[in-house]
Amino acid sequence: MAASKKQRWSWLGGTVLLIVLGVVIGLILQNVWLGLLLAAIVSLVWLIAVESRKGDNAGVNDETNGIEL
């Protein structure tokens, strides 16, 4: 249970950090919405990668089951 809470806080902290970095990048590019969009895309890709790794599905290439990533 404690590990789950730690992972949740880690993910939440990472997401907040990505949003802040997106705003900063958006300010540099003079378009905050673009920065937020980029941060949302990176956050989504990061979430998929973390969940895939947690489920031991990262880099799966098993032709007998028809799975190729």
VENJOCOR-V327661 format. One record per residue. N is the residue number from 0. D_LAST is the distance of its C-alpha to the last C-alpha in Angstrom with 2 decimals. Layout:
# VENJOCOR-V327661
n & d_last
N & D_LAST
N & D_LAST
This chain:
# VENJOCOR-V327661
n & d_last
0 & 30.85
1 & 31.67
2 & 28.17
3 & 26.88
4 & 29.55
5 & 28.78
6 & 25.08
7 & 26.26
8 & 28.76
9 & 26.34
10 & 23.95
11 & 27.05
12 & 28.49
13 & 25.39
14 & 25.31
15 & 29.04
16 & 28.71
17 & 26.09
18 & 28.46
19 & 31.41
20 & 29.67
21 & 28.76
22 & 32.44
23 & 33.59
24 & 31.34
25 & 32.56
26 & 36.12
27 & 35.63
28 & 34.29
29 & 37.06
30 & 34.74
31 & 33.88
32 & 31.89
33 & 29.53
34 & 29.12
35 & 28.46
36 & 25.88
37 & 24.02
38 & 24.36
39 & 23.02
40 & 19.87
41 & 19.30
42 & 20.16
43 & 17.69
44 & 14.75
45 & 16.24
46 & 16.61
47 & 13.01
48 & 12.08
49 & 15.04
50 & 14.43
51 & 10.90
52 & 12.63
53 & 15.59
54 & 13.91
55 & 12.45
56 & 8.81
57 & 8.07
58 & 6.14
59 & 5.79
60 & 6.08
61 & 8.99
62 & 10.39
63 & 13.39
64 & 11.93
65 & 9.94
66 & 6.60
67 & 3.78
68 & 0.00
